[in-house]
Amino acid sequence: MPEMENNVLEVILKRRSCRKYAGEAIQEEKMKRILEAGLLAPTSMNKKPCEFYVITDKAVLQKLSKAKKMGAGMLSVCSAAVAVLADSGKSDVWIEDCACALSYMSLTATAEGVGNCWCQIRNRSTLMGKDAEGNVRKALGVTNEKMRLAGILALGMPASEAKPHTEDEVDWKKVHKI
Ligand SMILES: Cc1cc2nc3c(=O)[nH]c(=O)nc-3n(C[C@H](O)[C@H](O)[C@H](O)COP(=O)(O)O)c2cc1C
């Protein structure tokens, strides 16, 4: 068991946001494991309100990259993206549930050697000052207003890899023991 825990920490250290991708397709098996991680992520009261939209259509990815004012450019160059939506009527903590799924997928992608980057959508605005969520919902064809969106995970084989995090970055001052 301790060996397994160390492996998780190794992946956590290795994970860096990747915004430049080589353009090659992500192997189906890798993609399957990434999605499996999202589907297996814990949810409050086990309500499982999340739905996963896998986007590989270049025209849709292009639209998504312009869904908010800035910070979504990687969606125009990634190979695939997973938008995590949740039924806000099903859970009052759908944001946390989505964030958990996004994190699990991000770490699994890292473990699989797949570059990835979280693209925040909730609480972000469009160039025109409107809600970015609306743009994404439209691009994905989601009409149910109860389906809310936390973020999108951009995925692709990395064009280059940033240096992993190191133990030196760990700020133990943020830990308060009572
Ligand atoms: C909740 C959340 C939202 C983020 N939103 C964006 C985003 O919209 N665009 C982007 O390029 N990166 C986004 N990031 C990535 C962060 O900028 C990145 O994780 C941070 O700078 C640390 O760098 P690292 O991921 O390489 O460790 C987001 C990360 C998190 C956790």
The ligand as an SDF file (V2000), in Angstrom:
LIG
                    3D

 31 33  0  0  0  0  0  0  0  0999 V2000
   -9.5600   25.7320  -10.9460 C   0  0  0  0  0  0  0  0  0  0  0  0
   -8.5170   25.9410  -11.9920 C   0  0  0  0  0  0  0  0  0  0  0  0
   -8.7990   26.7340  -13.0820 C   0  0  0  0  0  0  0  0  0  0  0  0
   -7.8400   26.9280  -14.0790 C   0  0  0  0  0  0  0  0  0  0  0  0
   -8.1810   27.6240  -15.2010 N   0  0  0  0  0  0  0  0  0  0  0  0
   -7.2870   27.7580  -16.1940 C   0  0  0  0  0  0  0  0  0  0  0  0
   -7.6700   28.3740  -17.4080 C   0  0  0  0  0  0  0  0  0  0  0  0
   -8.8030   28.7920  -17.5960 O   0  0  0  0  0  0  0  0  0  0  0  0
   -6.7410   28.4930  -18.3840 N   0  0  0  0  0  0  0  0  0  0  0  0
   -5.4620   28.0090  -18.2310 C   0  0  0  0  0  0  0  0  0  0  0  0
   -4.6630   28.1550  -19.1690 O   0  0  0  0  0  0  0  0  0  0  0  0
   -5.0750   27.3970  -17.0890 N   0  0  0  0  0  0  0  0  0  0  0  0
   -5.9590   27.2360  -16.0770 C   0  0  0  0  0  0  0  0  0  0  0  0
   -5.6030   26.5750  -14.9350 N   0  0  0  0  0  0  0  0  0  0  0  0
   -4.2320   26.0760  -14.7650 C   0  0  0  0  0  0  0  0  0  0  0  0
   -3.4410   26.9270  -13.7480 C   0  0  0  0  0  0  0  0  0  0  0  0
   -3.0940   28.1630  -14.3340 O   0  0  0  0  0  0  0  0  0  0  0  0
   -2.2110   26.1240  -13.3150 C   0  0  0  0  0  0  0  0  0  0  0  0
   -2.6210   24.9410  -12.7060 O   0  0  0  0  0  0  0  0  0  0  0  0
   -1.3260   26.8990  -12.3310 C   0  0  0  0  0  0  0  0  0  0  0  0
   -0.7750   28.0330  -12.9370 O   0  0  0  0  0  0  0  0  0  0  0  0
   -0.1670   26.0240  -11.8000 C   0  0  0  0  0  0  0  0  0  0  0  0
    0.6340   25.5010  -12.8560 O   0  0  0  0  0  0  0  0  0  0  0  0
    0.7940   23.9290  -13.0650 P   0  0  0  0  0  0  0  0  0  0  0  0
   -0.5780   23.3800  -13.4060 O   0  0  0  0  0  0  0  0  0  0  0  0
    1.7600   23.7700  -14.2050 O   0  0  0  0  0  0  0  0  0  0  0  0
    1.2790   23.3320  -11.7980 O   0  0  0  0  0  0  0  0  0  0  0  0
   -6.5430   26.3530  -13.9450 C   0  0  0  0  0  0  0  0  0  0  0  0
   -6.2720   25.5470  -12.8330 C   0  0  0  0  0  0  0  0  0  0  0  0
   -7.2440   25.3240  -11.8820 C   0  0  0  0  0  0  0  0  0  0  0  0
   -6.9430   24.3880  -10.7340 C   0  0  0  0  0  0  0  0  0  0  0  0
  1  2  1  0
  2  3  1  0
  2 30  2  0
  3  4  2  0
  4  5  1  0
  4 28  1  0
  5  6  2  0
  6  7  1  0
  6 13  1  0
  7  8  2  0
  7  9  1  0
  9 10  1  0
 10 11  2  0
 10 12  1  0
 12 13  2  0
 13 14  1  0
 14 15  1  0
 14 28  1  0
 15 16  1  0
 16 17  1  0
 16 18  1  0
 18 19  1  0
 18 20  1  0
 20 21  1  0
 20 22  1  0
 22 23  1  0
 23 24  1  0
 24 25  2  0
 24 26  1  0
 24 27  1  0
 28 29  2  0
 29 30  1  0
 30 31  1  0
M  END
$$$$
